[in-house]
Amino acid sequence: MSSIIEIISDLKFSRHELRESIDGLSEQEMNTLELYPGWTVRDLLVHVIGWDERVLQSLPLLLANRADEIEPVDADDYNQQSLAKWQGKSLAEIQSAMFDTQYKVIQQIQVMDHMEIDKRRERHGRIVTIRSYVINIIMEHDRQHAAEIIAWRANLGDDIDPKTVRETLRVSRNKFRATVEELDEATLIKKGMIEKWSIKDVIGHIADWERLSLQAAEHIYDADSPPPMLLAHNRDELTMMMAAQRDLKTLPVDLRYMRYMHDEWDTFVAKLKPDDWSKRGSYPRGGGGTIADLVLSLAHHYDEHLGEIEAALGK
């Protein structure tokens, strides 16, 4: 029989397998794409948390030989209650909770007498043990869902059209450049055009994030290249720091910097083979996904700031 230490190790490993199965998926993929009919990866993670929470309610009753007090639930209804409870929560909060609830389960198990693990208890006329009713089910549950996600992921990326992705970036980038390059210097450097920023600040900001995103893309493309700086928790602070540094640069320098980053991205994209577009890794802004999605995020970044500039100009 497994020791308590071995059981805890197995529980951690099965949850790690589940966590590994979602590594590299983008927030958009986890929040919107269907894993099963009507269910996203986000929904599945909430489902796992919900059943962990039921374990936390059931374990004390099992240990107190009050297994008959564990009320039966309709699985579909219980899943819907869990989804409703976590509605509006961020994906980061859900992923954190997936480990928090398991940690609480492990805390209860690690203080048990080992004999309690296989002690036979009766629940509504059925003989159960903590091993059969809790431990084995948690591990099988995690591994089953990990395997399902891995199988589902095998088909992701089949619909990536590199030509469309390249064209989307080209169009968004050219619209942005056409707008800012026709403006006079006084308009470009005027502070307060976009909140506290000038349009010049926006130009430098976009180029800075293109540089960081290119580092991430290079690492996704070739794992031997330097890993990117991951900025999920301090990106606002870094954005302001980079803006302060660029404030010391002249307008011509920022415009050359933007064009330089365009050339660097064009060089990178030109070397990608069809299968490269679906390679996955971490993004500098947090989360992760495919190279294709990272390129599309650049296009979105241009569109977002172009909208702000046009609004400031009254267009």
C-alpha positions as YAML, in Angstrom:
chain: A
units: angstrom
residues:
- id: 1
  name: MET
  ca: [0.00, 0.00, 0.00]
- id: 2
  name: SER
  ca: [1.18, 3.51, -0.79]
- id: 3
  name: SER
  ca: [2.40, 5.63, 2.07]
- id: 4
  name: ILE
  ca: [0.88, 9.05, 2.80]
- id: 5
  name: ILE
  ca: [3.97, 10.65, 1.24]
- id: 6
  name: GLU
  ca: [3.57, 8.56, -1.92]
- id: 7
  name: ILE
  ca: [-0.14, 9.36, -2.12]
- id: 8
  name: ILE
  ca: [0.56, 13.09, -1.87]
- id: 9
  name: SER
  ca: [3.26, 12.80, -4.52]
- id: 10
  name: ASP
  ca: [0.83, 11.00, -6.85]
- id: 11
  name: LEU
  ca: [-1.85, 13.64, -6.27]
- id: 12
  name: LYS
  ca: [0.58, 16.45, -7.05]
- id: 13
  name: PHE
  ca: [1.79, 14.66, -10.16]
- id: 14
  name: SER
  ca: [-1.69, 14.12, -11.56]
- id: 15
  name: ARG
  ca: [-2.53, 17.81, -11.06]
- id: 16
  name: HIS
  ca: [0.80, 18.71, -12.66]
- id: 17
  name: GLU
  ca: [-0.19, 16.59, -15.69]
- id: 18
  name: LEU
  ca: [-3.42, 18.57, -15.94]
- id: 19
  name: ARG
  ca: [-1.50, 21.85, -15.67]
- id: 20
  name: GLU
  ca: [0.98, 20.76, -18.33]
- id: 21
  name: SER
  ca: [-1.86, 19.90, -20.69]
- id: 22
  name: ILE
  ca: [-2.91, 23.57, -20.86]
- id: 23
  name: ASP
  ca: [0.60, 25.08, -21.04]
- id: 24
  name: GLY
  ca: [0.94, 27.35, -24.05]
- id: 25
  name: LEU
  ca: [-2.79, 27.73, -24.66]
- id: 26
  name: SER
  ca: [-3.89, 31.33, -25.08]
- id: 27
  name: GLU
  ca: [-6.58, 32.92, -22.93]
- id: 28
  name: GLN
  ca: [-8.74, 33.20, -26.02]
- id: 29
  name: GLU
  ca: [-8.41, 29.47, -26.68]
- id: 30
  name: MET
  ca: [-9.18, 28.51, -23.08]
- id: 31
  name: ASN
  ca: [-12.05, 30.97, -22.73]
- id: 32
  name: THR
  ca: [-13.85, 30.55, -26.04]
- id: 33
  name: LEU
  ca: [-12.99, 27.37, -27.95]
- id: 34
  name: GLU
  ca: [-15.12, 24.31, -27.21]
- id: 35
  name: LEU
  ca: [-13.34, 21.37, -25.66]
- id: 36
  name: TYR
  ca: [-16.60, 19.41, -25.56]
- id: 37
  name: PRO
  ca: [-20.01, 20.64, -26.72]
- id: 38
  name: GLY
  ca: [-20.83, 23.65, -24.58]
- id: 39
  name: TRP
  ca: [-17.62, 23.40, -22.52]
- id: 40
  name: THR
  ca: [-14.37, 25.34, -22.76]
- id: 41
  name: VAL
  ca: [-11.05, 24.58, -21.07]
- id: 42
  name: ARG
  ca: [-11.91, 27.33, -18.60]
- id: 43
  name: ASP
  ca: [-15.17, 25.51, -17.77]
- id: 44
  name: LEU
  ca: [-13.26, 22.26, -17.27]
- id: 45
  name: LEU
  ca: [-10.86, 23.89, -14.80]
- id: 46
  name: VAL
  ca: [-13.81, 25.30, -12.85]
- id: 47
  name: HIS
  ca: [-15.35, 21.82, -12.89]
- id: 48
  name: VAL
  ca: [-12.15, 20.39, -11.35]
- id: 49
  name: ILE
  ca: [-12.16, 23.08, -8.64]
- id: 50
  name: GLY
  ca: [-15.81, 22.34, -7.87]
- id: 51
  name: TRP
  ca: [-15.18, 18.64, -7.27]
- id: 52
  name: ASP
  ca: [-12.11, 19.45, -5.16]
- id: 53
  name: GLU
  ca: [-14.40, 21.58, -3.01]
- id: 54
  name: ARG
  ca: [-16.81, 18.68, -2.64]
- id: 55
  name: VAL
  ca: [-13.88, 16.50, -1.51]
- id: 56
  name: LEU
  ca: [-13.04, 19.10, 1.13]
- id: 57
  name: GLN
  ca: [-16.60, 18.83, 2.45]
- id: 58
  name: SER
  ca: [-16.64, 15.01, 2.30]
- id: 59
  name: LEU
  ca: [-13.29, 14.10, 3.86]
- id: 60
  name: PRO
  ca: [-14.12, 15.28, 7.41]
- id: 61
  name: LEU
  ca: [-17.37, 13.26, 7.32]
- id: 62
  name: LEU
  ca: [-15.53, 10.14, 6.14]
- id: 63
  name: LEU
  ca: [-12.96, 10.51, 8.91]
- id: 64
  name: ALA
  ca: [-15.72, 10.93, 11.49]
- id: 65
  name: ASN
  ca: [-17.43, 7.75, 10.24]
- id: 66
  name: ARG
  ca: [-20.39, 9.84, 9.09]
- id: 67
  name: ALA
  ca: [-20.23, 8.91, 5.42]
- id: 68
  name: ASP
  ca: [-24.03, 8.61, 5.21]
- id: 69
  name: GLU
  ca: [-24.17, 12.39, 5.78]
- id: 70
  name: ILE
  ca: [-22.44, 13.03, 2.44]
- id: 71
  name: GLU
  ca: [-25.46, 14.03, 0.42]
- id: 72
  name: PRO
  ca: [-25.69, 12.72, -3.14]
- id: 73
  name: VAL
  ca: [-25.66, 15.38, -5.84]
- id: 74
  name: ASP
  ca: [-26.67, 15.46, -9.48]
- id: 75
  name: ALA
  ca: [-23.36, 15.86, -11.31]
- id: 76
  name: ASP
  ca: [-24.76, 18.12, -14.05]
- id: 77
  name: ASP
  ca: [-26.47, 20.40, -11.53]
- id: 78
  name: TYR
  ca: [-23.35, 20.55, -9.39]
- id: 79
  name: ASN
  ca: [-21.19, 21.44, -12.38]
- id: 80
  name: GLN
  ca: [-23.56, 24.27, -13.29]
- id: 81
  name: GLN
  ca: [-23.41, 25.58, -9.72]
- id: 82
  name: SER
  ca: [-19.62, 25.62, -9.92]
- id: 83
  name: LEU
  ca: [-19.67, 27.46, -13.25]
- id: 84
  name: ALA
  ca: [-22.06, 30.04, -11.85]
- id: 85
  name: LYS
  ca: [-19.88, 30.53, -8.76]
- id: 86
  name: TRP
  ca: [-16.81, 31.31, -10.87]
- id: 87
  name: GLN
  ca: [-18.55, 33.42, -13.49]
- id: 88
  name: GLY
  ca: [-16.78, 36.75, -13.85]
- id: 89
  name: LYS
  ca: [-13.51, 35.49, -12.36]
- id: 90
  name: SER
  ca: [-10.33, 35.81, -14.38]
- id: 91
  name: LEU
  ca: [-8.59, 32.83, -15.90]
- id: 92
  name: ALA
  ca: [-5.57, 33.57, -13.71]
- id: 93
  name: GLU
  ca: [-7.76, 33.33, -10.59]
- id: 94
  name: ILE
  ca: [-9.19, 30.02, -11.77]
- id: 95
  name: GLN
  ca: [-5.76, 28.54, -12.49]
- id: 96
  name: SER
  ca: [-4.53, 29.63, -9.07]
- id: 97
  name: ALA
  ca: [-7.60, 28.15, -7.36]
- id: 98
  name: MET
  ca: [-7.01, 24.83, -9.13]
- id: 99
  name: PHE
  ca: [-3.87, 24.43, -7.02]
- id: 100
  name: ASP
  ca: [-5.23, 26.09, -3.89]
- id: 101
  name: THR
  ca: [-8.09, 23.60, -3.56]
- id: 102
  name: GLN
  ca: [-5.79, 20.66, -4.15]
- id: 103
  name: TYR
  ca: [-3.37, 22.01, -1.54]
- id: 104
  name: LYS
  ca: [-6.22, 22.08, 0.99]
- id: 105
  name: VAL
  ca: [-7.10, 18.47, 0.15]
- id: 106
  name: ILE
  ca: [-3.46, 17.46, 0.62]
- id: 107
  name: GLN
  ca: [-3.35, 19.26, 3.96]
- id: 108
  name: GLN
  ca: [-6.18, 17.07, 5.20]
- id: 109
  name: ILE
  ca: [-4.60, 13.88, 3.87]
- id: 110
  name: GLN
  ca: [-1.10, 14.50, 5.22]
- id: 111
  name: VAL
  ca: [-2.29, 14.63, 8.84]
- id: 112
  name: MET
  ca: [-4.30, 11.38, 8.60]
- id: 113
  name: ASP
  ca: [-3.29, 8.15, 10.23]
- id: 114
  name: HIS
  ca: [-2.33, 5.88, 7.33]
- id: 115
  name: MET
  ca: [-4.83, 3.27, 8.52]
- id: 116
  name: GLU
  ca: [-7.67, 5.69, 7.74]
- id: 117
  name: ILE
  ca: [-6.86, 5.58, 4.03]
- id: 118
  name: ASP
  ca: [-8.14, 2.03, 3.50]
- id: 119
  name: LYS
  ca: [-10.58, 1.81, 6.39]
- id: 120
  name: ARG
  ca: [-13.91, 0.50, 5.10]
- id: 121
  name: ARG
  ca: [-16.88, 2.79, 5.62]
- id: 122
  name: GLU
  ca: [-20.50, 2.42, 4.61]
- id: 123
  name: ARG
  ca: [-22.22, 5.15, 2.63]
- id: 124
  name: HIS
  ca: [-25.83, 4.62, 1.69]
- id: 125
  name: GLY
  ca: [-25.38, 0.84, 1.61]
- id: 126
  name: ARG
  ca: [-22.11, 0.97, -0.33]
- id: 127
  name: ILE
  ca: [-18.65, 0.23, 1.09]
- id: 128
  name: VAL
  ca: [-16.12, 2.99, 0.36]
- id: 129
  name: THR
  ca: [-12.63, 3.93, 1.50]
- id: 130
  name: ILE
  ca: [-10.84, 7.27, 1.34]
- id: 131
  name: ARG
  ca: [-8.51, 5.71, -1.21]
- id: 132
  name: SER
  ca: [-11.34, 4.52, -3.48]
- id: 133
  name: TYR
  ca: [-13.80, 7.37, -2.92]
- id: 134
  name: VAL
  ca: [-11.37, 10.31, -2.86]
- id: 135
  name: ILE
  ca: [-7.74, 9.68, -3.77]
- id: 136
  name: ASN
  ca: [-8.10, 7.38, -6.77]
- id: 137
  name: ILE
  ca: [-10.97, 9.41, -8.19]
- id: 138
  name: ILE
  ca: [-9.06, 12.71, -7.97]
- id: 139
  name: MET
  ca: [-6.03, 11.24, -9.73]
- id: 140
  name: GLU
  ca: [-8.09, 9.52, -12.43]
- id: 141
  name: HIS
  ca: [-10.16, 12.67, -12.87]
- id: 142
  name: ASP
  ca: [-7.09, 14.87, -13.44]
- id: 143
  name: ARG
  ca: [-5.42, 12.40, -15.79]
- id: 144
  name: GLN
  ca: [-8.58, 11.80, -17.79]
- id: 145
  name: HIS
  ca: [-9.08, 15.50, -18.40]
- id: 146
  name: ALA
  ca: [-5.37, 16.02, -19.17]
- id: 147
  name: ALA
  ca: [-5.58, 13.31, -21.83]
- id: 148
  name: GLU
  ca: [-8.73, 14.86, -23.28]
- id: 149
  name: ILE
  ca: [-7.10, 18.29, -23.53]
- id: 150
  name: ILE
  ca: [-3.99, 16.83, -25.17]
- id: 151
  name: ALA
  ca: [-6.14, 15.01, -27.75]
- id: 152
  name: TRP
  ca: [-8.15, 18.19, -28.39]
- id: 153
  name: ARG
  ca: [-4.98, 20.25, -28.79]
- id: 154
  name: ALA
  ca: [-3.73, 17.94, -31.51]
- id: 155
  name: ASN
  ca: [-6.31, 19.47, -33.84]
- id: 156
  name: LEU
  ca: [-5.66, 23.09, -32.89]
- id: 157
  name: GLY
  ca: [-3.80, 25.13, -35.45]
- id: 158
  name: ASP
  ca: [-5.25, 23.23, -38.40]
- id: 159
  name: ASP
  ca: [-7.21, 26.34, -39.38]
- id: 160
  name: ILE
  ca: [-4.27, 28.78, -39.28]
- id: 161
  name: ASP
  ca: [-3.84, 30.55, -42.61]
- id: 162
  name: PRO
  ca: [-0.36, 32.15, -42.60]
- id: 163
  name: LYS
  ca: [-1.20, 34.35, -45.57]
- id: 164
  name: THR
  ca: [-4.21, 35.81, -43.75]
- id: 165
  name: VAL
  ca: [-2.21, 36.36, -40.57]
- id: 166
  name: ARG
  ca: [0.56, 38.16, -42.47]
- id: 167
  name: GLU
  ca: [-1.94, 40.29, -44.36]
- id: 168
  name: THR
  ca: [-3.81, 41.22, -41.17]
- id: 169
  name: LEU
  ca: [-0.59, 42.52, -39.62]
- id: 170
  name: ARG
  ca: [0.42, 44.33, -42.82]
- id: 171
  name: VAL
  ca: [-2.93, 46.14, -43.16]
- id: 172
  name: SER
  ca: [-3.11, 47.19, -39.49]
- id: 173
  name: ARG
  ca: [0.49, 48.33, -39.46]
- id: 174
  name: ASN
  ca: [0.19, 50.31, -42.70]
- id: 175
  name: LYS
  ca: [-2.98, 52.07, -41.53]
- id: 176
  name: PHE
  ca: [-1.20, 53.12, -38.35]
- id: 177
  name: ARG
  ca: [1.88, 54.33, -40.21]
- id: 178
  name: ALA
  ca: [-0.15, 56.23, -42.80]
- id: 179
  name: THR
  ca: [-2.02, 58.06, -40.05]
- id: 180
  name: VAL
  ca: [0.96, 59.07, -37.89]
- id: 181
  name: GLU
  ca: [3.36, 59.84, -40.74]
- id: 182
  name: GLU
  ca: [1.04, 62.47, -42.23]
- id: 183
  name: LEU
  ca: [0.89, 64.42, -38.95]
- id: 184
  name: ASP
  ca: [3.15, 67.37, -38.23]
- id: 185
  name: GLU
  ca: [5.70, 67.23, -35.44]
- id: 186
  name: ALA
  ca: [3.77, 69.60, -33.16]
- id: 187
  name: THR
  ca: [0.78, 67.27, -33.21]
- id: 188
  name: LEU
  ca: [2.90, 64.16, -32.71]
- id: 189
  name: ILE
  ca: [4.77, 65.44, -29.66]
- id: 190
  name: LYS
  ca: [1.84, 67.18, -27.94]
- id: 191
  name: LYS
  ca: [1.31, 65.63, -24.50]
- id: 192
  name: GLY
  ca: [-2.19, 64.74, -23.39]
- id: 193
  name: MET
  ca: [-3.44, 63.60, -26.78]
- id: 194
  name: ILE
  ca: [-4.08, 60.06, -25.48]
- id: 195
  name: GLU
  ca: [-4.61, 60.51, -21.75]
- id: 196
  name: LYS
  ca: [-1.16, 61.69, -20.54]
- id: 197
  name: TRP
  ca: [0.65, 60.47, -23.65]
- id: 198
  name: SER
  ca: [1.61, 62.08, -26.91]
- id: 199
  name: ILE
  ca: [1.22, 60.24, -30.22]
- id: 200
  name: LYS
  ca: [5.03, 60.01, -30.23]
- id: 201
  name: ASP
  ca: [4.78, 58.13, -26.91]
- id: 202
  name: VAL
  ca: [2.33, 55.68, -28.48]
- id: 203
  name: ILE
  ca: [4.69, 55.09, -31.41]
- id: 204
  name: GLY
  ca: [7.54, 54.24, -29.03]
- id: 205
  name: HIS
  ca: [5.25, 52.12, -26.84]
- id: 206
  name: ILE
  ca: [4.13, 49.97, -29.76]
- id: 207
  name: ALA
  ca: [7.71, 49.52, -30.98]
- id: 208
  name: ASP
  ca: [8.86, 48.55, -27.46]
- id: 209
  name: TRP
  ca: [6.20, 45.83, -27.23]
- id: 210
  name: GLU
  ca: [7.01, 44.65, -30.74]
- id: 211
  name: ARG
  ca: [10.60, 44.17, -29.58]
- id: 212
  name: LEU
  ca: [9.51, 42.17, -26.51]
- id: 213
  name: SER
  ca: [7.02, 40.14, -28.58]
- id: 214
  name: LEU
  ca: [9.70, 39.37, -31.16]
- id: 215
  name: GLN
  ca: [11.94, 37.97, -28.41]
- id: 216
  name: ALA
  ca: [9.04, 35.73, -27.38]
- id: 217
  name: ALA
  ca: [8.37, 34.68, -30.97]
- id: 218
  name: GLU
  ca: [12.04, 33.82, -31.57]
- id: 219
  name: HIS
  ca: [12.04, 31.63, -28.44]
- id: 220
  name: ILE
  ca: [8.84, 29.86, -29.49]
- id: 221
  name: TYR
  ca: [10.35, 29.28, -32.93]
- id: 222
  name: ASP
  ca: [13.70, 28.08, -31.54]
- id: 223
  name: ALA
  ca: [13.81, 26.98, -27.90]
- id: 224
  name: ASP
  ca: [17.59, 27.46, -27.89]
- id: 225
  name: SER
  ca: [17.22, 31.21, -28.40]
- id: 226
  name: PRO
  ca: [17.14, 33.43, -25.27]
- id: 227
  name: PRO
  ca: [13.85, 33.18, -23.38]
- id: 228
  name: PRO
  ca: [11.65, 36.29, -23.32]
- id: 229
  name: MET
  ca: [11.06, 38.51, -20.34]
- id: 230
  name: LEU
  ca: [7.69, 37.48, -18.87]
- id: 231
  name: LEU
  ca: [5.80, 40.49, -17.58]
- id: 232
  name: ALA
  ca: [2.39, 39.25, -16.50]
- id: 233
  name: HIS
  ca: [2.57, 40.91, -13.07]
- id: 234
  name: ASN
  ca: [4.50, 44.12, -13.77]
- id: 235
  name: ARG
  ca: [3.67, 45.02, -17.36]
- id: 236
  name: ASP
  ca: [2.02, 48.36, -16.47]
- id: 237
  name: GLU
  ca: [5.05, 49.38, -14.47]
- id: 238
  name: LEU
  ca: [7.37, 48.32, -17.28]
- id: 239
  name: THR
  ca: [5.25, 50.17, -19.86]
- id: 240
  name: MET
  ca: [5.65, 53.39, -17.87]
- id: 241
  name: MET
  ca: [9.38, 52.81, -17.41]
- id: 242
  name: MET
  ca: [9.89, 52.23, -21.13]
- id: 243
  name: ALA
  ca: [7.79, 55.32, -21.91]
- id: 244
  name: ALA
  ca: [9.98, 57.41, -19.60]
- id: 245
  name: GLN
  ca: [13.10, 56.15, -21.37]
- id: 246
  name: ARG
  ca: [11.65, 56.88, -24.81]
- id: 247
  name: ASP
  ca: [10.65, 60.36, -23.65]
- id: 248
  name: LEU
  ca: [14.34, 61.23, -23.88]
- id: 249
  name: LYS
  ca: [14.43, 60.24, -27.56]
- id: 250
  name: THR
  ca: [13.59, 62.56, -30.43]
- id: 251
  name: LEU
  ca: [10.64, 62.03, -32.77]
- id: 252
  name: PRO
  ca: [12.83, 60.96, -35.73]
- id: 253
  name: VAL
  ca: [14.49, 58.36, -33.50]
- id: 254
  name: ASP
  ca: [11.11, 56.90, -32.47]
- id: 255
  name: LEU
  ca: [9.91, 56.80, -36.07]
- id: 256
  name: ARG
  ca: [13.10, 55.02, -37.18]
- id: 257
  name: TYR
  ca: [12.71, 52.61, -34.25]
- id: 258
  name: MET
  ca: [9.16, 51.76, -35.33]
- id: 259
  name: ARG
  ca: [10.24, 51.14, -38.94]
- id: 260
  name: TYR
  ca: [13.20, 49.08, -37.74]
- id: 261
  name: MET
  ca: [10.89, 46.82, -35.70]
- id: 262
  name: HIS
  ca: [8.65, 46.43, -38.75]
- id: 263
  name: ASP
  ca: [11.66, 45.22, -40.75]
- id: 264
  name: GLU
  ca: [12.72, 42.86, -37.95]
- id: 265
  name: TRP
  ca: [9.25, 41.30, -37.79]
- id: 266
  name: ASP
  ca: [9.11, 40.98, -41.58]
- id: 267
  name: THR
  ca: [12.44, 39.14, -41.51]
- id: 268
  name: PHE
  ca: [11.19, 36.79, -38.78]
- id: 269
  name: VAL
  ca: [7.87, 36.06, -40.47]
- id: 270
  name: ALA
  ca: [9.58, 35.40, -43.81]
- id: 271
  name: LYS
  ca: [11.51, 32.45, -42.37]
- id: 272
  name: LEU
  ca: [8.46, 30.70, -40.91]
- id: 273
  name: LYS
  ca: [7.37, 27.44, -42.50]
- id: 274
  name: PRO
  ca: [3.66, 26.45, -42.44]
- id: 275
  name: ASP
  ca: [4.05, 24.25, -39.34]
- id: 276
  name: ASP
  ca: [5.92, 26.99, -37.46]
- id: 277
  name: TRP
  ca: [2.84, 29.19, -37.17]
- id: 278
  name: SER
  ca: [1.19, 26.73, -34.78]
- id: 279
  name: LYS
  ca: [4.20, 26.46, -32.43]
- id: 280
  name: ARG
  ca: [3.31, 27.51, -28.91]
- id: 281
  name: GLY
  ca: [4.96, 29.30, -26.04]
- id: 282
  name: SER
  ca: [4.70, 32.14, -23.54]
- id: 283
  name: TYR
  ca: [3.87, 35.74, -24.40]
- id: 284
  name: PRO
  ca: [5.56, 38.71, -22.72]
- id: 285
  name: ARG
  ca: [2.21, 40.18, -21.61]
- id: 286
  name: GLY
  ca: [1.34, 36.93, -19.81]
- id: 287
  name: GLY
  ca: [-0.39, 33.79, -20.99]
- id: 288
  name: GLY
  ca: [0.68, 32.19, -24.23]
- id: 289
  name: GLY
  ca: [-0.40, 30.67, -27.50]
- id: 290
  name: THR
  ca: [0.73, 30.19, -31.07]
- id: 291
  name: ILE
  ca: [3.08, 32.33, -33.12]
- id: 292
  name: ALA
  ca: [0.07, 33.09, -35.34]
- id: 293
  name: ASP
  ca: [-1.92, 34.45, -32.39]
- id: 294
  name: LEU
  ca: [1.08, 36.49, -31.24]
- id: 295
  name: VAL
  ca: [1.32, 38.11, -34.70]
- id: 296
  name: LEU
  ca: [-2.43, 38.79, -34.66]
- id: 297
  name: SER
  ca: [-2.06, 40.41, -31.23]
- id: 298
  name: LEU
  ca: [0.38, 42.88, -32.80]
- id: 299
  name: ALA
  ca: [-2.22, 43.79, -35.41]
- id: 300
  name: HIS
  ca: [-4.82, 44.25, -32.67]
- id: 301
  name: HIS
  ca: [-2.39, 46.46, -30.75]
- id: 302
  name: TYR
  ca: [-2.04, 48.74, -33.80]
- id: 303
  name: ASP
  ca: [-5.81, 48.85, -34.32]
- id: 304
  name: GLU
  ca: [-6.43, 49.63, -30.65]
- id: 305
  name: HIS
  ca: [-4.03, 52.58, -30.54]
- id: 306
  name: LEU
  ca: [-5.01, 53.82, -33.99]
- id: 307
  name: GLY
  ca: [-8.59, 54.09, -32.73]
- id: 308
  name: GLU
  ca: [-7.39, 56.19, -29.79]
- id: 309
  name: ILE
  ca: [-5.35, 58.47, -32.09]
- id: 310
  name: GLU
  ca: [-8.23, 58.94, -34.51]
- id: 311
  name: ALA
  ca: [-10.53, 59.80, -31.62]
- id: 312
  name: ALA
  ca: [-8.00, 62.35, -30.32]
- id: 313
  name: LEU
  ca: [-7.78, 63.89, -33.79]
- id: 314
  name: GLY
  ca: [-11.56, 63.99, -34.13]
- id: 315
  name: LYS
  ca: [-11.63, 61.60, -37.08]
...
